[in-house]
Amino acid sequence: MSTKKIVIIGSAYPLRGGGLATYNERLALEYIRNGCDVTIYTFSLQYPSFLFPGKTQYSEGPAPKDLNIKITVNSINPLTWLKTGKEIRKLKPDIVIIKFWIPFMGPCLGKIARIIKKNNHTKIVSIIDNIIPHEKRSGDRMLANYFVKAIDGFVVMSKSVLNDLETFDKSKPKVFCLHPLYDNYGEIIPKEIAKQKLGLNNSLKYLLFFGFIRDYKGLDLLLEAFSKCIEKDKTLRLIVAGEFYTDSKPYLEIIKKHKLEEYVLMHTDFIPDEKVAEYFCASDIVVQPYKDATQSGVTQIAYHFNKPMIVTDVGGLAEIIPDEKVGYVVKPVISEITDAILKFYQQNKENDFSANARIEKEKYSWNNMLKAIEQI
């Protein structure tokens, strides 16, 4: 692989971290470690402001070291698509990798891919997060289909996405590869020190809901379930760490209705990369009560920190969390989430689940992802 010239097209610095940018930058580093020449082409504008639900799309931190990132693509300016496509076409990379996650990007990324392919050399592989979005809009399928037709082969990270992709294309090569570990958030911190850094009470027990808050992620289910857990154990606390990408009012009303203000810690600003370890290491267990999912980068952060997890049996989450081994797999209903939380604490499962997570995470290597792309 040392002779390969690789181009990655997608989110990266100066866009904020989070799953997309973090993934592409970590993938680039793995290729560099394997001796490849890697360039990332990222967005000068990823979303127009009316489509972006957060506070800002851009990072306030320093640029990542050792990465060649070119800021050229405006998702709503076709002139930048033409310029970027022509530039990459002339480079004649061996492989172009495009991360695809939302149909809105279909025209932009699909057009760039079509221009690159005119060099009759480059193979274009897409790593598909979702081909059918969690939050559906009119025209999604048409936009996604335009993108799919421009790609030579696909890597998917959950079997549910593989099934969805088959409804768009049955002939092009497709490989299933588990989502690699997010191992770039620093080392494991002792729980007591992590709690101290966050100003938490060392005598209390903390659950973590982490990541951008969207309706399909089921925070409302978790808050309702947690209100029932508090009736049994007043030493429990729930940390909600992540920015609202939806209306916060329904969630705050649940907290008020059940008088959870003392028990739910709302850390709803964007969580910078350097703080991620503190949140995971301060917590006993990570809860993902999703109503809909494909795969989740949050599980791969939790694995890195050897954290037990409660996930719902939707999409590909159950594929990567062995039930009763690393955590619990439950239906996305309040009663089952409640029971799983109480069972975890009543049976003192943290040490056992954490030890199993340490073993289980070995299968989620970035080198496996490189092999999957090479196979395509």
C-alpha positions as a Markdown table, in Angstrom:
| # | Residue | x | y | z |
|---|---|---|---|---|
| 1 | Met | 0.0 | 0.0 | 0.0 |
| 2 | Ser | 3.0 | 2.3 | 0.3 |
| 3 | Thr | 2.8 | 3.4 | -3.3 |
| 4 | Lys | -0.8 | 4.6 | -3.1 |
| 5 | Lys | -1.9 | 8.1 | -3.7 |
| 6 | Ile | -5.1 | 8.7 | -1.7 |
| 7 | Val | -7.6 | 11.5 | -1.7 |
| 8 | Ile | -10.4 | 11.8 | 0.9 |
| 9 | Ile | -13.3 | 14.1 | 0.2 |
| 10 | Gly | -15.4 | 15.2 | 3.1 |
| 11 | Ser | -15.6 | 17.0 | 6.4 |
| 12 | Ala | -12.3 | 18.0 | 8.1 |
| 13 | Tyr | -10.7 | 20.9 | 9.8 |
| 14 | Pro | -11.6 | 23.9 | 9.9 |
| 15 | Leu | -15.0 | 22.3 | 10.3 |
| 16 | Arg | -15.6 | 21.2 | 13.9 |
| 17 | Gly | -14.9 | 17.8 | 15.1 |
| 18 | Gly | -17.7 | 15.3 | 15.7 |
| 19 | Gly | -18.1 | 12.1 | 13.8 |
| 20 | Leu | -17.6 | 13.2 | 10.2 |
| 21 | Ala | -14.4 | 15.3 | 10.6 |
| 22 | Thr | -12.9 | 13.1 | 13.2 |
| 23 | Tyr | -13.5 | 10.0 | 11.0 |
| 24 | Asn | -11.9 | 11.4 | 7.9 |
| 25 | Glu | -8.9 | 12.8 | 9.7 |
| 26 | Arg | -8.3 | 9.5 | 11.6 |
| 27 | Leu | -8.6 | 7.6 | 8.3 |
| 28 | Ala | -6.1 | 9.9 | 6.7 |
| 29 | Leu | -3.6 | 9.3 | 9.5 |
| 30 | Glu | -4.0 | 5.5 | 9.2 |
| 31 | Tyr | -3.1 | 5.7 | 5.5 |
| 32 | Ile | -0.1 | 7.9 | 6.2 |
| 33 | Arg | 1.1 | 5.4 | 8.8 |
| 34 | Asn | 0.9 | 2.8 | 6.0 |
| 35 | Gly | 3.2 | 4.9 | 3.8 |
| 36 | Cys | 0.6 | 6.5 | 1.6 |
| 37 | Asp | 0.4 | 10.0 | 0.1 |
| 38 | Val | -2.8 | 11.5 | 1.5 |
| 39 | Thr | -4.7 | 14.7 | 0.7 |
| 40 | Ile | -8.1 | 15.7 | 2.2 |
| 41 | Tyr | -10.4 | 18.0 | 0.3 |
| 42 | Thr | -12.9 | 19.5 | 2.6 |
| 43 | Phe | -15.6 | 22.2 | 2.7 |
| 44 | Ser | -15.3 | 25.9 | 2.8 |
| 45 | Leu | -19.1 | 25.7 | 3.4 |
| 46 | Gln | -20.7 | 22.4 | 4.4 |
| 47 | Tyr | -24.2 | 23.5 | 5.1 |
| 48 | Pro | -26.1 | 26.7 | 4.3 |
| 49 | Ser | -27.0 | 28.4 | 7.6 |
| 50 | Phe | -30.7 | 27.6 | 7.3 |
| 51 | Leu | -29.9 | 23.8 | 7.2 |
| 52 | Phe | -27.4 | 23.9 | 10.1 |
| 53 | Pro | -29.1 | 23.4 | 13.5 |
| 54 | Gly | -26.0 | 24.1 | 15.7 |
| 55 | Lys | -24.3 | 27.3 | 16.7 |
| 56 | Thr | -21.3 | 27.2 | 14.4 |
| 57 | Gln | -19.9 | 24.8 | 11.8 |
| 58 | Tyr | -16.3 | 25.8 | 12.4 |
| 59 | Ser | -13.6 | 24.8 | 14.9 |
| 60 | Glu | -12.0 | 27.2 | 17.3 |
| 61 | Gly | -9.0 | 24.9 | 17.9 |
| 62 | Pro | -5.7 | 24.5 | 16.1 |
| 63 | Ala | -5.4 | 22.6 | 12.8 |
| 64 | Pro | -4.5 | 18.9 | 13.1 |
| 65 | Lys | -0.8 | 18.1 | 12.7 |
| 66 | Asp | 0.6 | 16.1 | 9.8 |
| 67 | Leu | -2.5 | 16.4 | 7.6 |
| 68 | Asn | -2.6 | 18.0 | 4.1 |
| 69 | Ile | -6.1 | 19.5 | 4.1 |
| 70 | Lys | -7.3 | 21.7 | 1.2 |
| 71 | Ile | -10.4 | 23.8 | 1.7 |
| 72 | Thr | -12.1 | 24.0 | -1.7 |
| 73 | Val | -15.7 | 22.7 | -1.7 |
| 74 | Asn | -18.8 | 24.8 | -1.2 |
| 75 | Ser | -21.8 | 22.4 | -1.0 |
| 76 | Ile | -24.1 | 24.9 | -2.8 |
| 77 | Asn | -21.7 | 26.5 | -5.3 |
| 78 | Pro | -21.3 | 24.2 | -8.4 |
| 79 | Leu | -18.3 | 26.2 | -9.6 |
| 80 | Thr | -16.3 | 24.9 | -6.7 |
| 81 | Trp | -17.4 | 21.3 | -7.5 |
| 82 | Leu | -16.0 | 21.8 | -11.0 |
| 83 | Lys | -12.7 | 23.3 | -9.8 |
| 84 | Thr | -12.2 | 20.6 | -7.1 |
| 85 | Gly | -13.1 | 17.7 | -9.5 |
| 86 | Lys | -10.7 | 19.0 | -12.2 |
| 87 | Glu | -7.9 | 19.5 | -9.6 |
| 88 | Ile | -8.2 | 15.9 | -8.3 |
| 89 | Arg | -8.6 | 14.5 | -11.8 |
| 90 | Lys | -5.2 | 15.9 | -12.7 |
| 91 | Leu | -3.6 | 14.5 | -9.5 |
| 92 | Lys | -4.6 | 11.0 | -10.7 |
| 93 | Pro | -4.9 | 9.5 | -7.2 |
| 94 | Asp | -5.2 | 5.7 | -7.0 |
| 95 | Ile | -8.2 | 5.9 | -4.7 |
| 96 | Val | -10.7 | 8.6 | -3.9 |
| 97 | Ile | -12.7 | 8.0 | -0.7 |
| 98 | Ile | -15.9 | 9.9 | -0.1 |
| 99 | Lys | -17.8 | 9.7 | 3.2 |
| 100 | Phe | -21.5 | 10.0 | 2.5 |
| 101 | Trp | -24.1 | 10.7 | 5.2 |
| 102 | Ile | -26.9 | 12.8 | 3.9 |
| 103 | Pro | -28.7 | 13.1 | 0.5 |
| 104 | Phe | -28.3 | 16.9 | 0.5 |
| 105 | Met | -24.6 | 16.2 | -0.4 |
| 106 | Gly | -25.5 | 14.0 | -3.4 |
| 107 | Pro | -25.3 | 16.6 | -6.2 |
| 108 | Cys | -22.1 | 18.1 | -4.9 |
| 109 | Leu | -20.2 | 14.9 | -4.2 |
| 110 | Gly | -21.7 | 13.1 | -7.1 |
| 111 | Lys | -20.6 | 15.8 | -9.6 |
| 112 | Ile | -17.1 | 15.9 | -8.2 |
| 113 | Ala | -16.8 | 12.1 | -8.5 |
| 114 | Arg | -18.0 | 12.1 | -12.1 |
| 115 | Ile | -15.4 | 14.7 | -13.1 |
| 116 | Ile | -12.6 | 12.7 | -11.4 |
| 117 | Lys | -13.5 | 9.5 | -13.1 |
| 118 | Lys | -12.7 | 11.0 | -16.5 |
| 119 | Asn | -9.0 | 10.4 | -15.9 |
| 120 | Asn | -9.6 | 6.7 | -16.4 |
| 121 | His | -7.3 | 5.8 | -13.5 |
| 122 | Thr | -8.9 | 6.7 | -10.2 |
| 123 | Lys | -11.2 | 4.3 | -8.3 |
| 124 | Ile | -13.8 | 6.0 | -6.2 |
| 125 | Val | -15.0 | 4.3 | -3.1 |
| 126 | Ser | -17.7 | 5.7 | -0.7 |
| 127 | Ile | -17.9 | 4.9 | 2.9 |
| 128 | Ile | -21.7 | 5.1 | 3.5 |
| 129 | Asp | -22.9 | 6.2 | 7.0 |
| 130 | Asn | -26.5 | 6.4 | 5.8 |
| 131 | Ile | -28.0 | 6.2 | 2.4 |
| 132 | Ile | -31.6 | 6.7 | 3.7 |
| 133 | Pro | -31.4 | 9.5 | 6.3 |
| 134 | His | -32.8 | 9.3 | 9.9 |
| 135 | Glu | -34.8 | 12.5 | 9.3 |
| 136 | Lys | -36.4 | 12.1 | 5.8 |
| 137 | Arg | -37.1 | 14.9 | 3.4 |
| 138 | Ser | -38.8 | 15.1 | 0.0 |
| 139 | Gly | -36.3 | 14.3 | -2.8 |
| 140 | Asp | -33.9 | 12.3 | -0.6 |
| 141 | Arg | -33.9 | 9.2 | -2.8 |
| 142 | Met | -33.3 | 11.1 | -6.0 |
| 143 | Leu | -30.3 | 13.0 | -4.6 |
| 144 | Ala | -28.8 | 9.8 | -3.1 |
| 145 | Asn | -29.3 | 7.9 | -6.3 |
| 146 | Tyr | -27.4 | 10.5 | -8.3 |
| 147 | Phe | -24.5 | 10.0 | -5.9 |
| 148 | Val | -24.6 | 6.2 | -6.0 |
| 149 | Lys | -24.4 | 6.1 | -9.8 |
| 150 | Ala | -21.0 | 8.0 | -9.7 |
| 151 | Ile | -19.3 | 5.5 | -7.3 |
| 152 | Asp | -17.3 | 2.4 | -8.1 |
| 153 | Gly | -17.8 | 0.6 | -4.8 |
| 154 | Phe | -19.0 | 1.0 | -1.3 |
| 155 | Val | -18.0 | 0.2 | 2.3 |
| 156 | Val | -20.8 | 0.1 | 4.8 |
| 157 | Met | -20.5 | -0.2 | 8.6 |
| 158 | Ser | -23.8 | -1.8 | 9.4 |
| 159 | Lys | -25.9 | -4.5 | 7.8 |
| 160 | Ser | -29.0 | -2.2 | 7.8 |
| 161 | Val | -27.2 | 0.3 | 5.6 |
| 162 | Leu | -26.1 | -2.6 | 3.3 |
| 163 | Asn | -29.7 | -3.6 | 2.9 |
| 164 | Asp | -30.7 | 0.0 | 2.2 |
| 165 | Leu | -28.0 | 0.4 | -0.3 |
| 166 | Glu | -29.1 | -2.7 | -2.2 |
| 167 | Thr | -32.4 | -0.9 | -3.0 |
| 168 | Phe | -30.3 | 1.7 | -5.0 |
| 169 | Asp | -27.7 | -0.6 | -6.6 |
| 170 | Lys | -27.4 | -4.4 | -6.8 |
| 171 | Ser | -24.3 | -4.8 | -9.1 |
| 172 | Lys | -21.5 | -2.7 | -7.7 |
| 173 | Pro | -19.1 | -4.2 | -5.1 |
| 174 | Lys | -20.0 | -3.6 | -1.5 |
| 175 | Val | -18.1 | -4.6 | 1.6 |
| 176 | Phe | -19.3 | -4.6 | 5.3 |
| 177 | Cys | -16.7 | -3.4 | 7.7 |
| 178 | Leu | -17.3 | -2.5 | 11.4 |
| 179 | His | -16.9 | 1.1 | 12.3 |
| 180 | Pro | -13.3 | 1.5 | 13.6 |
| 181 | Leu | -12.4 | 2.7 | 17.0 |
| 182 | Tyr | -12.2 | 6.4 | 17.8 |
| 183 | Asp | -8.9 | 6.2 | 19.6 |
| 184 | Asn | -7.9 | 9.8 | 19.0 |
| 185 | Tyr | -9.4 | 11.4 | 22.1 |
| 186 | Gly | -6.5 | 10.7 | 24.5 |
| 187 | Glu | -5.7 | 8.2 | 27.2 |
| 188 | Ile | -8.0 | 6.8 | 29.9 |
| 189 | Ile | -8.2 | 9.1 | 32.9 |
| 190 | Pro | -8.9 | 7.7 | 36.4 |
| 191 | Lys | -12.6 | 8.2 | 37.2 |
| 192 | Glu | -11.9 | 10.3 | 40.3 |
| 193 | Ile | -9.7 | 12.7 | 38.3 |
| 194 | Ala | -12.2 | 13.0 | 35.4 |
| 195 | Lys | -14.9 | 13.8 | 37.9 |
| 196 | Gln | -12.7 | 16.4 | 39.5 |
| 197 | Lys | -12.0 | 18.0 | 36.1 |
| 198 | Leu | -15.7 | 18.3 | 35.4 |
| 199 | Gly | -16.6 | 19.5 | 38.9 |
| 200 | Leu | -18.6 | 16.4 | 39.7 |
| 201 | Asn | -19.3 | 14.8 | 43.1 |
| 202 | Asn | -17.1 | 11.7 | 43.5 |
| 203 | Ser | -19.7 | 10.0 | 45.7 |
| 204 | Leu | -22.4 | 10.0 | 43.0 |
| 205 | Lys | -22.9 | 7.6 | 40.1 |
| 206 | Tyr | -23.0 | 9.1 | 36.5 |
| 207 | Leu | -24.6 | 7.9 | 33.3 |
| 208 | Leu | -23.7 | 9.6 | 30.0 |
| 209 | Phe | -25.7 | 10.6 | 27.0 |
| 210 | Phe | -23.2 | 11.9 | 24.5 |
| 211 | Gly | -23.4 | 13.6 | 21.1 |
| 212 | Phe | -25.5 | 16.0 | 19.1 |
| 213 | Ile | -29.1 | 15.9 | 20.3 |
| 214 | Arg | -31.5 | 15.0 | 17.6 |
| 215 | Asp | -35.0 | 13.6 | 18.0 |
| 216 | Tyr | -34.2 | 10.2 | 16.6 |
| 217 | Lys | -31.6 | 9.7 | 19.3 |
| 218 | Gly | -34.2 | 9.1 | 22.0 |
| 219 | Leu | -33.1 | 11.5 | 24.8 |
| 220 | Asp | -36.8 | 11.9 | 25.7 |
| 221 | Leu | -37.0 | 8.1 | 26.3 |
| 222 | Leu | -33.9 | 8.2 | 28.5 |
| 223 | Leu | -35.2 | 11.2 | 30.5 |
| 224 | Glu | -38.5 | 9.4 | 31.2 |
| 225 | Ala | -36.6 | 6.2 | 32.1 |
| 226 | Phe | -34.2 | 8.0 | 34.3 |
| 227 | Ser | -37.0 | 9.7 | 36.2 |
| 228 | Lys | -38.1 | 6.2 | 37.3 |
| 229 | Cys | -34.6 | 5.2 | 38.2 |
| 230 | Ile | -34.3 | 8.1 | 40.5 |
| 231 | Glu | -37.3 | 6.8 | 42.5 |
| 232 | Lys | -35.1 | 3.8 | 43.3 |
| 233 | Asp | -31.7 | 5.4 | 43.7 |
| 234 | Lys | -31.2 | 9.1 | 44.5 |
| 235 | Thr | -27.4 | 8.8 | 44.0 |
| 236 | Leu | -27.8 | 8.5 | 40.2 |
| 237 | Arg | -27.0 | 11.4 | 37.9 |
| 238 | Leu | -27.4 | 11.7 | 34.1 |
| 239 | Ile | -24.9 | 13.8 | 32.1 |
| 240 | Val | -26.3 | 15.1 | 28.8 |
| 241 | Ala | -23.2 | 16.2 | 26.9 |
| 242 | Gly | -23.8 | 17.6 | 23.4 |
| 243 | Glu | -25.3 | 20.5 | 21.5 |
| 244 | Phe | -29.0 | 20.6 | 20.7 |
| 245 | Tyr | -29.6 | 20.0 | 16.9 |
| 246 | Thr | -33.3 | 20.2 | 17.5 |
| 247 | Asp | -35.8 | 22.2 | 19.7 |
| 248 | Ser | -34.7 | 21.9 | 23.3 |
| 249 | Lys | -38.1 | 22.7 | 24.7 |
| 250 | Pro | -39.7 | 19.2 | 24.8 |
| 251 | Tyr | -36.6 | 17.8 | 26.6 |
| 252 | Leu | -36.5 | 20.6 | 29.2 |
| 253 | Glu | -40.2 | 20.1 | 29.8 |
| 254 | Ile | -39.6 | 16.5 | 30.7 |
| 255 | Ile | -36.9 | 17.5 | 33.2 |
| 256 | Lys | -39.3 | 20.1 | 34.7 |
| 257 | Lys | -42.2 | 17.7 | 34.8 |
| 258 | His | -40.3 | 15.1 | 36.8 |
| 259 | Lys | -38.3 | 17.6 | 38.9 |
| 260 | Leu | -35.0 | 16.3 | 37.5 |
| 261 | Glu | -33.1 | 19.6 | 37.6 |
| 262 | Glu | -30.9 | 18.3 | 40.5 |
| 263 | Tyr | -30.3 | 14.9 | 38.8 |
| 264 | Val | -29.7 | 15.8 | 35.1 |
| 265 | Leu | -26.6 | 17.8 | 34.2 |
| 266 | Met | -27.2 | 19.6 | 30.9 |
| 267 | His | -23.8 | 20.3 | 29.3 |
| 268 | Thr | -25.3 | 21.3 | 26.0 |
| 269 | Asp | -22.6 | 23.4 | 24.4 |
| 270 | Phe | -20.4 | 21.7 | 21.8 |
| 271 | Ile | -17.9 | 19.4 | 23.5 |
| 272 | Pro | -14.4 | 20.0 | 22.2 |
| 273 | Asp | -12.1 | 17.0 | 21.5 |
| 274 | Glu | -9.9 | 17.7 | 24.4 |
| 275 | Lys | -12.8 | 17.4 | 26.9 |
| 276 | Val | -14.3 | 14.1 | 25.5 |
| 277 | Ala | -12.1 | 11.8 | 27.6 |
| 278 | Glu | -13.3 | 13.6 | 30.8 |
| 279 | Tyr | -16.9 | 12.9 | 30.1 |
| 280 | Phe | -16.5 | 9.3 | 29.2 |
| 281 | Cys | -14.0 | 8.5 | 32.0 |
| 282 | Ala | -16.2 | 10.2 | 34.7 |
| 283 | Ser | -19.2 | 8.0 | 33.7 |
| 284 | Asp | -20.1 | 4.5 | 34.8 |
| 285 | Ile | -22.0 | 3.7 | 31.6 |
| 286 | Val | -22.9 | 5.3 | 28.3 |
| 287 | Val | -26.6 | 5.1 | 27.2 |
| 288 | Gln | -27.7 | 5.3 | 23.6 |
| 289 | Pro | -31.5 | 5.1 | 23.6 |
| 290 | Tyr | -31.9 | 5.7 | 19.8 |
| 291 | Lys | -35.2 | 5.3 | 18.1 |
| 292 | Asp | -33.5 | 4.9 | 14.7 |
| 293 | Ala | -29.8 | 4.2 | 13.9 |
| 294 | Thr | -27.4 | 2.7 | 11.5 |
| 295 | Gln | -24.1 | 2.7 | 13.3 |
| 296 | Ser | -22.8 | 5.2 | 15.9 |
| 297 | Gly | -19.4 | 6.7 | 16.5 |
| 298 | Val | -20.4 | 7.2 | 20.2 |
| 299 | Thr | -20.1 | 3.4 | 20.7 |
| 300 | Gln | -16.6 | 3.5 | 19.2 |
| 301 | Ile | -15.6 | 6.3 | 21.6 |
| 302 | Ala | -17.1 | 4.3 | 24.5 |
| 303 | Tyr | -15.1 | 1.2 | 23.5 |
| 304 | His | -11.9 | 3.2 | 23.4 |
| 305 | Phe | -12.5 | 4.2 | 27.0 |
| 306 | Asn | -13.6 | 0.6 | 28.0 |
| 307 | Lys | -17.1 | 1.9 | 28.9 |
| 308 | Pro | -20.2 | -0.3 | 29.4 |
| 309 | Met | -23.1 | 0.6 | 27.2 |
| 310 | Ile | -26.9 | 0.4 | 27.0 |
| 311 | Val | -28.1 | 0.6 | 23.4 |
| 312 | Thr | -31.4 | 0.0 | 21.7 |
| 313 | Asp | -32.0 | -2.8 | 19.2 |
| 314 | Val | -32.2 | -0.5 | 16.1 |
| 315 | Gly | -30.0 | -0.4 | 13.0 |
| 316 | Gly | -26.6 | -1.8 | 13.6 |
| 317 | Leu | -26.1 | -1.0 | 17.3 |
| 318 | Ala | -26.9 | -4.6 | 18.5 |
| 319 | Glu | -24.3 | -5.9 | 16.0 |
| 320 | Ile | -21.5 | -4.3 | 18.0 |
| 321 | Ile | -22.7 | -4.5 | 21.6 |
| 322 | Pro | -22.9 | -8.1 | 22.8 |
| 323 | Asp | -25.9 | -8.2 | 25.2 |
| 324 | Glu | -25.0 | -9.0 | 28.8 |
| 325 | Lys | -21.3 | -8.9 | 27.9 |
| 326 | Val | -20.4 | -5.3 | 27.2 |
| 327 | Gly | -23.7 | -3.9 | 28.2 |
| 328 | Tyr | -27.4 | -4.3 | 27.4 |
| 329 | Val | -29.4 | -4.3 | 24.2 |
| 330 | Val | -33.0 | -3.3 | 24.8 |
| 331 | Lys | -36.0 | -2.2 | 22.8 |
| 332 | Pro | -36.4 | 1.6 | 22.5 |
| 333 | Val | -39.1 | 1.8 | 25.2 |
| 334 | Ile | -39.0 | 3.5 | 28.5 |
| 335 | Ser | -39.6 | 0.4 | 30.7 |
| 336 | Glu | -36.7 | -1.6 | 29.1 |
| 337 | Ile | -34.2 | 1.3 | 29.4 |
| 338 | Thr | -35.3 | 1.8 | 33.0 |
| 339 | Asp | -34.8 | -1.9 | 33.8 |
| 340 | Ala | -31.4 | -2.0 | 32.2 |
| 341 | Ile | -30.1 | 1.0 | 34.1 |
| 342 | Leu | -31.3 | -0.4 | 37.5 |
| 343 | Lys | -30.0 | -3.9 | 36.7 |
| 344 | Phe | -26.5 | -2.5 | 35.8 |
| 345 | Tyr | -26.2 | -0.9 | 39.2 |
| 346 | Gln | -28.0 | -3.5 | 41.3 |
| 347 | Gln | -25.8 | -6.3 | 39.9 |
| 348 | Asn | -22.6 | -4.2 | 40.0 |
| 349 | Lys | -21.7 | -5.0 | 36.4 |
| 350 | Glu | -19.4 | -2.1 | 35.7 |
| 351 | Asn | -16.1 | -3.9 | 36.2 |
| 352 | Asp | -17.2 | -7.1 | 34.3 |
| 353 | Phe | -18.6 | -5.1 | 31.3 |
| 354 | Ser | -15.5 | -2.8 | 31.2 |
| 355 | Ala | -13.2 | -5.8 | 31.1 |
| 356 | Asn | -15.2 | -7.4 | 28.3 |
| 357 | Ala | -15.2 | -4.1 | 26.4 |
| 358 | Arg | -11.4 | -4.0 | 26.6 |
| 359 | Ile | -11.3 | -7.4 | 24.8 |
| 360 | Glu | -14.2 | -6.8 | 22.4 |
| 361 | Lys | -12.7 | -3.5 | 21.0 |
| 362 | Glu | -9.7 | -5.3 | 19.5 |
| 363 | Lys | -11.8 | -6.2 | 16.4 |
| 364 | Tyr | -12.4 | -2.5 | 15.5 |
| 365 | Ser | -9.1 | -1.6 | 13.9 |
| 366 | Trp | -8.5 | 1.1 | 11.3 |
| 367 | Asn | -6.4 | -1.3 | 9.4 |
| 368 | Asn | -9.5 | -3.4 | 8.8 |
| 369 | Met | -11.1 | -0.4 | 7.2 |
| 370 | Leu | -8.1 | 0.1 | 4.9 |
| 371 | Lys | -8.3 | -3.6 | 3.9 |
| 372 | Ala | -12.0 | -3.2 | 3.1 |
| 373 | Ile | -11.3 | -0.3 | 0.9 |
| 374 | Glu | -8.5 | -2.1 | -0.8 |
| 375 | Gln | -10.8 | -5.1 | -1.4 |
| 376 | Ile | -13.3 | -2.8 | -3.2 |
